[in-house]
Amino acid sequence: MNPAVLIASIYVFALAAFLGYQLISKVPPLLHTPLMSATNAISGISLIGSLVIAGAHHSRFATLLGFVAVITSTSNVVGGFAITDRMLKMFQKRPSPKPEAGKAVAK
C-alpha cells in the first residue's frame, strides 16, 4: 500500500471518528431511539458487505477479516435492536389494575 494512501485513509478515519462523536454527543435524548434505529440499519448494510467480503475468497487474511466483520456486525445489529426494543417498552402505557370482585371502587 502506498504511504500517501495510508496516511489519507488514517486521516479520513480520524476525521470521521471525531465528527461522529461530535454528532452523537449533541443529539437530544428524545431522538435517541430513532437514531438507534437508523444506526441499526447502517449496521445491517455493513453486515451484508462483510458477508460479501468473507465469501469472496480473495485471500485467507481477507476471509478472516470478513469473518470478524460478520461477527461484530451481527452482534451490533442484535444488540442495537435489543436496546431499541427495551427503550420502546419504557414508553408503553402500563395496564391499570382491575378492581377485585366484591369490593367497591372508591372515587
Backbone bond lengths (Angstrom), bond angles and torsions (degrees), N, CA, C in turn:
res aa  C-N    CA-C-N  psi(-1)  N-CA   C-N-CA  omega(-1)  CA-C   N-CA-C  phi
1 M - - - 1.461 - - 1.527 108.10 -
2 N 1.278 114.55 137.48 1.458 122.24 179.56 1.538 109.63 -66.58
3 P 1.348 119.38 132.77 1.474 120.72 180.00 1.528 113.23 -58.75
4 A 1.313 117.83 -34.26 1.463 120.27 179.39 1.532 110.64 -66.17
5 V 1.330 117.10 -39.30 1.459 121.31 178.15 1.530 110.00 -67.63
6 L 1.332 116.80 -40.15 1.459 120.91 178.69 1.521 111.15 -63.00
7 I 1.313 117.36 -44.71 1.471 120.93 179.27 1.524 110.27 -65.07
8 A 1.317 117.82 -41.44 1.463 120.86 178.25 1.526 110.43 -64.20
9 S 1.330 117.51 -39.39 1.466 120.79 178.94 1.525 111.14 -65.96
10 I 1.321 117.35 -42.00 1.475 120.79 177.50 1.520 110.03 -64.49
11 Y 1.323 117.14 -39.63 1.464 121.35 177.92 1.528 111.02 -61.84
12 V 1.314 117.46 -45.92 1.466 121.26 179.39 1.527 110.12 -64.12
13 F 1.334 117.58 -41.72 1.459 120.86 178.78 1.524 111.09 -62.01
14 A 1.337 117.36 -46.53 1.470 121.01 -179.73 1.529 110.62 -63.63
15 L 1.307 117.49 -41.86 1.464 121.20 178.73 1.529 111.16 -64.36
16 A 1.329 117.20 -42.45 1.466 120.47 178.64 1.526 110.87 -65.77
17 A 1.329 117.91 -39.37 1.470 120.61 178.49 1.527 110.25 -64.53
18 F 1.328 117.58 -43.80 1.462 120.88 179.63 1.523 111.47 -64.44
19 L 1.320 116.89 -47.10 1.465 119.95 -179.97 1.527 111.58 -65.64
20 G 1.330 117.47 -38.29 1.458 120.39 177.23 1.522 111.84 -62.56
21 Y 1.325 116.65 -42.35 1.467 120.21 178.08 1.527 110.62 -63.61
22 Q 1.313 117.32 -44.58 1.462 120.88 179.75 1.528 111.24 -63.18
23 L 1.302 117.41 -39.93 1.461 121.27 -179.89 1.525 111.12 -66.37
24 I 1.320 117.44 -47.26 1.461 121.01 -177.49 1.523 111.39 -67.37
25 S 1.320 117.67 -36.20 1.468 119.89 -177.64 1.528 111.98 -70.35
26 K 1.313 118.07 -19.79 1.470 121.14 -178.50 1.534 113.49 -96.46
27 V 1.325 117.95 2.42 1.458 120.96 -178.15 1.537 109.20 -78.86
28 P 1.332 118.27 128.54 1.459 119.68 176.97 1.531 111.24 -67.76
29 P 1.332 117.46 152.19 1.469 120.17 -177.31 1.528 114.43 -57.37
30 L 1.321 117.86 -27.88 1.460 120.68 -179.04 1.527 111.98 -65.33
31 L 1.320 117.00 -26.64 1.462 120.80 -176.36 1.528 113.41 -96.71
32 H 1.319 118.64 3.72 1.457 119.61 -176.44 1.524 112.42 -64.39
33 T 1.327 118.69 -40.72 1.465 120.26 -178.45 1.524 111.76 -65.07
34 P 1.341 120.92 -47.51 1.467 118.71 176.31 1.527 112.48 -63.34
35 L 1.325 116.69 -34.46 1.462 119.61 178.62 1.519 110.39 -67.05
36 M 1.343 117.16 -38.21 1.469 120.32 176.94 1.519 110.12 -62.90
37 S 1.321 117.82 -40.01 1.466 120.45 179.91 1.518 111.05 -64.55
38 A 1.324 117.00 -40.63 1.466 119.92 177.78 1.525 110.58 -66.51
39 T 1.320 116.91 -38.88 1.459 120.77 178.08 1.519 110.77 -64.78
40 N 1.333 117.38 -38.04 1.463 120.49 176.72 1.526 110.94 -63.20
41 A 1.324 117.35 -37.06 1.460 120.25 178.26 1.525 110.67 -66.21
42 I 1.323 117.29 -40.17 1.466 120.85 177.69 1.522 110.05 -65.90
43 S 1.334 117.24 -39.62 1.462 120.42 177.66 1.522 110.53 -64.41
44 G 1.310 117.54 -34.71 1.461 120.69 176.13 1.521 111.70 -64.07
45 I 1.330 116.53 -37.85 1.464 120.34 177.03 1.527 109.94 -66.40
46 S 1.335 117.25 -41.21 1.466 119.34 178.22 1.526 110.84 -67.71
47 L 1.327 117.72 -29.69 1.465 120.74 176.06 1.526 110.19 -64.72
48 I 1.317 117.00 -42.49 1.466 120.28 178.79 1.525 110.44 -65.02
49 G 1.323 116.80 -42.02 1.459 120.13 177.82 1.519 112.40 -63.92
50 S 1.317 116.98 -39.34 1.467 119.55 179.55 1.529 110.98 -69.89
51 L 1.331 117.41 -32.93 1.467 119.69 174.38 1.532 111.24 -63.82
52 V 1.318 116.02 -39.57 1.467 120.14 178.91 1.528 110.06 -65.07
53 I 1.325 116.73 -44.40 1.471 120.20 -179.69 1.517 110.64 -66.14
54 A 1.335 117.45 -41.19 1.472 120.37 -178.83 1.524 111.19 -65.18
55 G 1.313 117.85 -32.80 1.455 120.74 -177.47 1.512 115.23 -94.35
56 A 1.322 118.27 1.66 1.459 120.58 -175.50 1.524 113.21 -81.35
57 H 1.319 118.44 -18.31 1.471 123.47 178.86 1.528 112.62 56.55
58 H 1.337 116.70 45.84 1.469 119.93 175.34 1.523 110.23 -71.25
59 S 1.309 116.15 -50.61 1.460 122.90 176.72 1.523 107.53 -157.89
60 R 1.325 116.35 169.65 1.468 119.07 178.70 1.527 111.02 -63.97
61 F 1.330 116.20 -39.55 1.460 120.31 -179.34 1.529 111.18 -64.51
62 A 1.335 117.44 -43.07 1.473 121.10 178.56 1.528 110.52 -65.00
63 T 1.332 116.62 -38.75 1.464 119.92 177.90 1.518 110.71 -65.89
64 L 1.341 117.08 -41.00 1.466 120.90 178.15 1.527 111.11 -64.09
65 L 1.326 116.41 -45.30 1.471 119.26 177.44 1.529 111.25 -64.02
66 G 1.322 116.74 -37.63 1.468 120.16 176.75 1.513 111.13 -63.75
67 F 1.349 116.98 -39.72 1.463 120.51 177.87 1.527 111.31 -64.34
68 V 1.325 116.65 -43.73 1.469 120.41 177.30 1.533 109.85 -62.31
69 A 1.322 116.77 -39.90 1.464 120.31 178.58 1.526 111.14 -65.39
70 V 1.328 117.34 -37.05 1.470 120.53 177.36 1.519 110.05 -63.54
71 I 1.323 117.48 -45.18 1.468 121.31 -179.28 1.532 110.88 -63.22
72 T 1.329 117.23 -47.71 1.466 119.35 -177.98 1.532 111.73 -68.98
73 S 1.318 118.12 -38.41 1.472 120.40 178.29 1.525 110.90 -66.03
74 T 1.331 116.38 -40.31 1.461 119.74 179.46 1.522 110.99 -64.34
75 S 1.338 116.64 -44.64 1.466 118.85 179.08 1.519 111.28 -64.96
76 N 1.331 117.33 -33.70 1.457 120.95 178.36 1.527 111.07 -68.22
77 V 1.322 117.02 -42.67 1.471 120.72 179.93 1.527 110.26 -66.19
78 V 1.331 116.92 -48.79 1.472 120.25 -177.89 1.529 110.79 -63.95
79 G 1.326 116.72 -45.69 1.463 119.99 178.97 1.516 112.51 -64.49
80 G 1.324 116.65 -38.86 1.465 119.99 179.28 1.511 112.49 -64.96
81 F 1.332 116.86 -41.83 1.458 118.89 177.70 1.522 111.85 -69.36
82 A 1.323 117.51 -34.00 1.468 120.28 177.27 1.526 110.59 -65.32
83 I 1.318 116.51 -42.64 1.468 120.14 179.23 1.525 110.47 -68.34
84 T 1.336 117.46 -41.89 1.461 120.33 178.34 1.526 110.93 -61.97
85 D 1.326 117.20 -41.68 1.463 120.79 177.94 1.523 110.48 -62.78
86 R 1.309 117.02 -42.23 1.473 120.33 179.23 1.531 110.93 -64.30
87 M 1.336 116.70 -39.93 1.464 119.76 179.18 1.529 110.84 -66.29
88 L 1.333 117.21 -40.09 1.463 119.94 -179.91 1.522 111.64 -68.06
89 K 1.331 118.11 -31.84 1.466 120.79 177.13 1.521 111.42 -66.89
90 M 1.317 117.79 -24.45 1.462 120.49 178.49 1.523 111.51 -67.81
91 F 1.343 117.69 -24.10 1.458 121.20 -176.77 1.526 113.38 -96.97
92 Q 1.323 118.21 -0.10 1.458 120.75 178.93 1.526 109.90 -77.77
93 K 1.337 115.19 146.74 1.460 119.69 176.66 1.516 109.29 -74.25
94 R 1.307 115.42 138.23 1.460 120.05 177.18 1.529 108.06 -85.82
95 P 1.319 117.42 140.68 1.477 118.84 178.99 1.526 109.67 -67.29
96 S 1.341 114.33 139.59 1.467 118.49 179.45 1.530 108.95 -74.82
97 P 1.335 116.99 142.14 1.466 119.19 -179.26 1.526 110.73 -67.27
98 K 1.322 116.53 138.44 1.466 121.72 -179.90 1.534 108.39 -82.39
99 P 1.331 116.28 141.26 1.465 118.38 178.12 1.529 110.78 -67.43
100 E 1.316 115.09 146.24 1.460 119.67 -179.93 1.527 110.34 -69.79
101 A 1.308 115.91 151.64 1.480 121.40 -179.44 1.529 109.16 -67.73
102 G 1.312 117.31 137.63 1.467 122.52 176.72 1.509 113.28 91.21
103 K 1.318 120.09 -9.10 1.459 121.61 179.27 1.518 109.05 -106.57
104 A 1.291 114.92 141.65 1.463 120.64 178.59 1.521 109.64 -78.60
105 V 1.305 115.43 143.75 1.448 120.14 178.68 1.517 107.68 -89.70
106 A 1.330 116.90 123.13 1.472 121.43 179.91 1.513 109.51 -83.79
107 K 1.324 115.26 133.86 1.466 119.35 179.20 1.498 109.86 -122.96
